[in-house]
Amino acid sequence: MSAATSSGTTGSSPTDPTAPPPLRVEGLSVRYGGVVAVSGVSFGVEPGESVGIIGANGAGKTSTLKAIMGLAPRQAAAIRLGEVDLTRTKARNVVRQGIGYVPEGRHIFGGLTVERNLELGAYSRKWQGDDDESLREVYRLFPVLHQMRERLGGALSGGQQQMLAIGRALMSRPQVLLLDEPSMGLSPKLVGQVLDSLLTLRERGLSVLLVEQNAWLTFEATERCLVMENGEVALEGPVDQLRHDPQVRKIYLGL
Ligand code: ATP
């Protein structure tokens, strides 16, 4: 793999007072007993930027997201959201500080209605009932969830369940959204729906960190990507540059 390149394209102006704060991860390592899953990884997500992390099975992508959320044993020089130090913050408080998380496998409650699933996403803050502005915003983003609000989560298609998982994470009013393999197990048509959802979030100026094995989807949905191999960042750059990297084309795009 060729040498790492650093770059940065920002979605919003750093002087915009409504812009979300930047996320900074410096020197993150994750160990499970003797297994080193992540080793000295550093990167940032600028306000309004969509950043992808691609890599093969076991490269350390999920562990990186879990460590940011406080769900994996992390050894980090620093994890910061703007001025807030999250290096030792527990998961519930990480959410309160403005980081939303859509875990791998969606984990929606199949026996609860769509609306109840969404309400549960507001657990980290005071729920305002049917008048809740976040609920209205999620329904504006994903009208199909409004149409299906009385249906059980388990009755939705895979793509709709992924929208529900994203919508639920948005209910905590995050400033940065972390998504773990939203295309997993979905047909190409439903992956297209997930991509539309991600592009909608990007248009709204939300900062996004997307972990995927599907490099095609990631390159469509993000501006800048990290390539992880064996727990380390092997390559980093703007998507337009990575698309032309011969190794990336061969290994991750199968071209
Ligand atoms: P995948 O796409 O399969 O989820 P990944 O890139 O997300 O892969 P991780 O799930 O972060 O990779 O795993 C990185 C390494 O850490 C792997 O070797 C994995 O076996 C190991 N690992 C992950 N979770 C645990 C755990 N709870 N206990 C022990 N080892 C773990």
Boltz pocket constraint, residues with backbone or C-beta under 6 A from the ligand:
constraints:
  - pocket:
      binder: B
      contacts: [[A, 32], [A, 35], [A, 36], [A, 37], [A, 55], [A, 56], [A, 57], [A, 58], [A, 59], [A, 60], [A, 61], [A, 62], [A, 63], [A, 64], [A, 213]]
      max_distance: 6.0
